[in-house]
Amino acid sequence: MTIYLNNFVVSQFDPLRPLIPVKLFDLKFGDYTVGVSNHMFMIAAAGVLLLFLLPLATRKKRLAPKGFQNLIESICVFLREEVARPALHENTDRFISFIWTMFFFILTLNLLALVPSDSIIYLVTGKKNHFGGPATANIWITGGLAITTFFVSHIAGIKKQGIKNYIVNFIPPVPWPLIPLIFFLELITAFVRPFALAVRLFANIVAGHTLIATLVGMIVVFKSYGIAAASVAAIVAMSFLELLVAFIQAYIFTLLSTLFISFSITNEH
C-alpha cells in the first residue's frame, strides 16, 4: 500500500510512486491518499486468475479426471479428507469452501511472487516498472488473511454454541481463585493465534526473497565470474526451494485455520 501525505511518500513497500498513476483509483482520507500499490495489483491478479482457472477444473464431469482437473480435484479431496475432516468431523462441509479458498488464494499469491513480472514487462516495453512482487511478504496482507480466519472461527463458535456458552468455554474447570488468570490467558491466546498466522507466513516469504536478493547482490558487489556462477547456481536452487515453500506455507496457513475453527466450534476446547 502506498500512502502520501502532502505529496510526500511515506511507504516502506513502494517508495517511488503509485503503481497506477491515475487519480481515479486513489482513495482519499483527509490529507491522506491511498494509491494502488503493486501488492494490491497482485491480489487482484490472483483473484482474476483463480476466477478464470478454477472453473476450468469443474466444467467437465468425469469419473476419471485428467490433467489440470485431476490436479485440482486431488488437492481439494486431500484438503477435505486429510486436513478438514479429522478436525471438523460432521462440520467439514460447512467450512470446506472457506478452507479451499484460503489455500488456493495464498498458494496463487506465493506462486505469482516467483514470476519476475517487472523484468518481463521491462524486456517487452523497455520501461521501468514495479508490477508484481511477493504480496504475502506484506504483513498487512497476511494480517488481513489472519483476521479473516479470526472472525470466521469466533463467529462460527458463537453461532454454534451461543455467545454465553462460548464465553464460558474460555474458563475451564479450575479452582475459583485461578478463574480470572485462566480467562485472561485464554483471551490473550485467542488474539495471539491470528498474530502467529500472519507473522509465520510473512516471515517465511520475506526470508526466501531476501536470501535470493542477497545472492543477486553478491554478483554486483564482488564482480567475479566465480562468485557470479556460484550465486546463479544458488539462486536456481533457492528458486526451486521457494516453489516448495509456496505450497508448504499455503498448507500450513490452511491447516492452522482449520484447527482454530475446530477449537471454536468444539465444546471440549
C-alpha positions as a printed NumPy array, in Angstrom:
array([[  0.   ,   0.   ,   0.   ],
       [  1.355,   3.43 ,  -0.954],
       [  0.43 ,   6.342,   1.314],
       [  1.081,  10.001,   0.508],
       [  0.902,  12.996,   2.822],
       [  1.067,  16.351,   1.034],
       [  2.795,  14.72 ,  -1.943],
       [  5.375,  13.085,   0.31 ],
       [  5.648,   9.324,   0.031],
       [  5.598,   7.507,   3.379],
       [  5.524,   3.856,   2.355],
       [  8.032,   1.138,   3.098],
       [  6.729,  -1.064,   0.282],
       [  6.503,   1.312,  -2.698],
       [  8.966,   4.135,  -2.042],
       [  8.919,   5.567,  -5.585],
       [  5.395,   6.215,  -6.853],
       [  1.928,   4.658,  -7.071],
       [  1.681,   1.638,  -9.32 ],
       [ -1.152,   3.128, -11.379],
       [ -0.677,   6.928, -11.584],
       [ -4.363,   7.65 , -12.205],
       [ -6.198,   9.728,  -9.601],
       [ -9.392,   7.828, -10.344],
       [ -8.007,   4.829,  -8.41 ],
       [ -6.891,   6.84 ,  -5.364],
       [ -8.798,   6.795,  -2.089],
       [ -8.678,   9.979,  -0.027],
       [ -8.916,  10.103,   3.763],
       [ -8.479,  13.739,   4.727],
       [ -4.874,  14.683,   3.907],
       [ -4.02 ,  11.057,   3.148],
       [ -4.283,   9.49 ,  -0.292],
       [ -4.083,   5.72 ,  -0.641],
       [ -2.927,   4.748,  -4.121],
       [ -2.938,   1.402,  -5.903],
       [  0.242,  -0.48 ,  -4.975],
       [  1.974,  -3.447,  -6.547],
       [  0.667,  -5.724,  -3.792],
       [ -2.893,  -4.566,  -4.458],
       [ -2.296,  -5.406,  -8.097],
       [ -1.031,  -8.896,  -7.179],
       [ -4.116,  -9.556,  -5.043],
       [ -6.379,  -8.531,  -7.92 ],
       [ -4.348, -10.628, -10.367],
       [ -4.579, -13.677,  -8.1  ],
       [ -8.335, -13.258,  -7.76 ],
       [ -8.874, -12.905, -11.504],
       [ -6.585, -15.854, -12.207],
       [ -8.493, -18.099,  -9.792],
       [-11.854, -16.984, -11.193],
       [-10.606, -17.97 , -14.636],
       [ -8.696, -21.202, -13.901],
       [-10.743, -22.978, -11.23 ],
       [-13.967, -23.111, -13.286],
       [-11.935, -24.92 , -15.949],
       [-11.43 , -27.751, -13.476],
       [-15.175, -28.185, -12.944],
       [-16.62 , -27.58 , -16.409],
       [-16.449, -31.28 , -17.345],
       [-17.762, -34.079, -15.131],
       [-15.646, -37.193, -15.48 ],
       [-15.363, -40.375, -13.474],
       [-11.616, -40.312, -14.107],
       [-10.482, -36.678, -14.314],
       [ -7.365, -35.869, -16.294],
       [ -4.726, -33.183, -16.411],
       [ -5.453, -29.897, -14.665],
       [ -8.855, -31.109, -13.465],
       [ -7.229, -34.115, -11.816],
       [ -4.664, -31.858, -10.088],
       [ -7.276, -29.506,  -8.647],
       [ -9.618, -32.309,  -7.571],
       [ -6.741, -34.171,  -5.9  ],
       [ -5.814, -31.086,  -3.882],
       [ -9.443, -30.438,  -2.92 ],
       [-10.007, -34.032,  -1.821],
       [ -6.772, -34.043,   0.183],
       [ -7.702, -30.828,   1.991],
       [-11.197, -32.115,   2.732],
       [-10.324, -35.622,   3.86 ],
       [ -6.862, -35.208,   5.411],
       [ -6.981, -31.65 ,   6.759],
       [-10.576, -30.622,   7.41 ],
       [-12.44 , -33.832,   8.275],
       [-10.107, -35.062,  11.086],
       [-10.585, -31.723,  12.858],
       [-14.1  , -30.629,  11.9  ],
       [-15.812, -34.043,  11.542],
       [-19.507, -33.505,  10.724],
       [-18.924, -29.754,  10.286],
       [-16.497, -30.272,   7.409],
       [-18.932, -29.38 ,   4.638],
       [-19.849, -26.115,   6.383],
       [-16.312, -24.761,   6.234],
       [-14.656, -26.579,   3.346],
       [-15.364, -23.732,   0.906],
       [-13.525, -21.298,   3.172],
       [-10.632, -23.747,   3.578],
       [-10.3  , -24.303,  -0.172],
       [-10.472, -20.553,  -0.816],
       [ -7.736, -19.773,   1.695],
       [ -5.412, -22.441,   0.337],
       [ -5.73 , -21.604,  -3.348],
       [ -5.618, -17.846,  -2.784],
       [ -2.444, -17.956,  -0.669],
       [ -0.839, -20.503,  -2.993],
       [ -1.583, -18.317,  -6.025],
       [ -0.101, -15.247,  -4.333],
       [  3.024, -17.227,  -3.403],
       [  3.457, -18.606,  -6.921],
       [  2.876, -15.243,  -8.607],
       [  5.616, -13.803,  -6.38 ],
       [  8.109, -16.108,  -8.137],
       [  7.304, -14.601, -11.55 ],
       [  9.621, -11.615, -12.353],
       [  6.779,  -9.678, -13.93 ],
       [  8.516,  -6.302, -13.661],
       [ 11.561,  -7.653, -15.543],
       [  9.368,  -9.278, -18.19 ],
       [  7.485,  -6.024, -18.752],
       [ 10.791,  -4.132, -18.924],
       [ 12.165,  -6.53 , -21.561],
       [  8.997,  -6.189, -23.642],
       [  8.341,  -2.456, -23.307],
       [ 11.716,  -1.059, -22.249],
       [ 10.007,   0.882, -19.446],
       [ 10.958,   0.606, -15.804],
       [  8.093,  -0.505, -13.585],
       [  7.349,  -2.243, -10.32 ],
       [  4.467,  -4.517, -11.269],
       [  4.485,  -7.708,  -9.243],
       [  6.249,  -8.677,  -6.054],
       [  5.502, -11.025,  -3.152],
       [  2.162,  -9.863,  -1.74 ],
       [  2.419, -12.361,   1.13 ],
       [  5.661, -10.646,   2.146],
       [  3.467,  -7.727,   3.212],
       [  2.472,  -8.034,   6.867],
       [ -0.716,  -6.052,   6.218],
       [ -1.888,  -8.623,   3.693],
       [ -1.013, -11.671,   5.797],
       [ -2.582,  -9.855,   8.735],
       [ -5.78 ,  -9.359,   6.751],
       [ -5.9  , -13.067,   5.935],
       [ -5.306, -13.94 ,   9.594],
       [ -8.022, -11.528,  10.758],
       [-10.421, -13.183,   8.312],
       [ -9.691, -16.535,   9.964],
       [-10.114, -14.9  ,  13.39 ],
       [-13.615, -13.649,  12.607],
       [-14.69 , -16.838,  10.81 ],
       [-13.61 , -19.046,  13.714],
       [-15.154, -16.955,  16.511],
       [-18.384, -16.182,  14.657],
       [-18.742, -19.899,  13.918],
       [-18.207, -20.723,  17.61 ],
       [-20.747, -18.142,  18.781],
       [-23.281, -19.271,  16.174],
       [-22.944, -22.932,  17.182],
       [-22.785, -22.576,  20.979],
       [-24.405, -19.231,  21.687],
       [-22.456, -16.257,  22.967],
       [-22.964, -17.128,  26.662],
       [-21.752, -20.72 ,  26.364],
       [-18.944, -19.627,  24.065],
       [-17.583, -17.177,  26.657],
       [-17.995, -19.764,  29.416],
       [-15.761, -22.125,  27.422],
       [-12.91 , -19.67 ,  27.948],
       [-12.96 , -20.791,  31.6  ],
       [-12.009, -24.466,  32.03 ],
       [-12.872, -26.308,  35.276],
       [-10.197, -24.95 ,  37.622],
       [-10.198, -23.779,  41.261],
       [-12.068, -20.464,  41.511],
       [ -9.002, -18.345,  42.5  ],
       [ -7.448, -19.23 ,  39.143],
       [-10.505, -18.343,  37.053],
       [ -9.553, -14.665,  36.358],
       [ -6.   , -15.662,  35.393],
       [ -7.093, -18.551,  33.148],
       [ -9.771, -16.423,  31.472],
       [ -7.216, -13.688,  30.791],
       [ -4.737, -16.204,  29.332],
       [ -7.415, -17.797,  27.133],
       [ -8.455, -14.348,  25.913],
       [ -4.86 , -13.457,  25.051],
       [ -4.462, -16.782,  23.257],
       [ -7.465, -16.004,  21.055],
       [ -5.691, -12.873,  19.789],
       [ -2.225, -14.419,  19.6  ],
       [ -3.376, -17.105,  17.153],
       [ -4.089, -14.75 ,  14.216],
       [ -0.89 , -12.831,  15.015],
       [  1.085, -16.082,  14.759],
       [ -0.658, -16.924,  11.472],
       [  0.229, -13.56 ,   9.957],
       [  3.846, -13.475,  11.134],
       [  4.591, -17.093,  10.136],
       [  3.509, -16.595,   6.513],
       [  5.057, -13.131,   6.292],
       [  8.412, -14.149,   7.778],
       [  8.874, -17.255,   5.623],
       [  8.126, -15.45 ,   2.364],
       [ 10.31 , -12.459,   3.294],
       [ 13.195, -14.736,   4.283],
       [ 13.242, -16.589,   0.972],
       [ 13.083, -13.472,  -1.197],
       [ 15.649, -11.675,   0.971],
       [ 18.082, -14.561,   0.541],
       [ 17.643, -14.527,  -3.239],
       [ 18.141, -10.736,  -3.299],
       [ 21.312, -11.174,  -1.225],
       [ 22.677, -13.73 ,  -3.693],
       [ 21.985, -11.36 ,  -6.579],
       [ 23.702,  -8.561,  -4.669],
       [ 26.843, -10.67 ,  -4.262],
       [ 27.266, -10.641,  -8.062],
       [ 27.21 ,  -6.848,  -8.087],
       [ 29.466,  -6.437,  -5.051],
       [ 32.246,  -8.913,  -5.886],
       [ 32.161,  -8.625,  -9.706],
       [ 33.758, -12.025, -10.089],
       [ 32.891, -14.73 , -12.616],
       [ 33.386, -17.405,  -9.957],
       [ 31.124, -15.659,  -7.461],
       [ 28.584, -14.973, -10.225],
       [ 28.473, -18.64 , -11.258],
       [ 28.116, -19.806,  -7.658],
       [ 25.422, -17.178,  -6.985],
       [ 23.422, -18.132, -10.078],
       [ 23.549, -21.813,  -9.1  ],
       [ 22.433, -20.937,  -5.567],
       [ 19.64 , -18.709,  -6.912],
       [ 18.328, -21.532,  -9.092],
       [ 18.383, -23.916,  -6.13 ],
       [ 16.679, -21.351,  -3.896],
       [ 14.02 , -20.739,  -6.545],
       [ 13.1  , -24.428,  -6.501],
       [ 13.064, -24.293,  -2.695],
       [ 10.796, -21.218,  -2.835],
       [  8.448, -23.173,  -5.085],
       [  8.211, -25.833,  -2.385],
       [  7.811, -23.189,   0.323],
       [  4.903, -21.649,  -1.621],
       [  2.945, -24.89 ,  -1.251],
       [  4.075, -25.592,   2.314],
       [  3.139, -22.16 ,   3.646],
       [ -0.273, -22.242,   1.974],
       [ -0.833, -25.683,   3.506],
       [  0.304, -24.629,   6.995],
       [ -1.873, -21.498,   6.976],
       [ -4.861, -23.574,   5.878],
       [ -4.178, -26.327,   8.433],
       [ -3.882, -23.875,  11.331],
       [ -7.003, -22.001,  10.213],
       [ -8.879, -25.306,  10.217],
       [ -7.639, -26.143,  13.713],
       [ -8.616, -22.709,  15.04 ],
       [-12.13 , -23.143,  13.645],
       [-12.37 , -26.588,  15.24 ],
       [-11.274, -25.14 ,  18.6  ],
       [-14.118, -22.607,  18.427],
       [-16.952, -24.959,  17.486],
       [-15.989, -27.822,  19.811],
       [-17.069, -27.622,  23.445],
       [-14.064, -29.648,  24.616],
       [-11.764, -26.816,  23.546]])
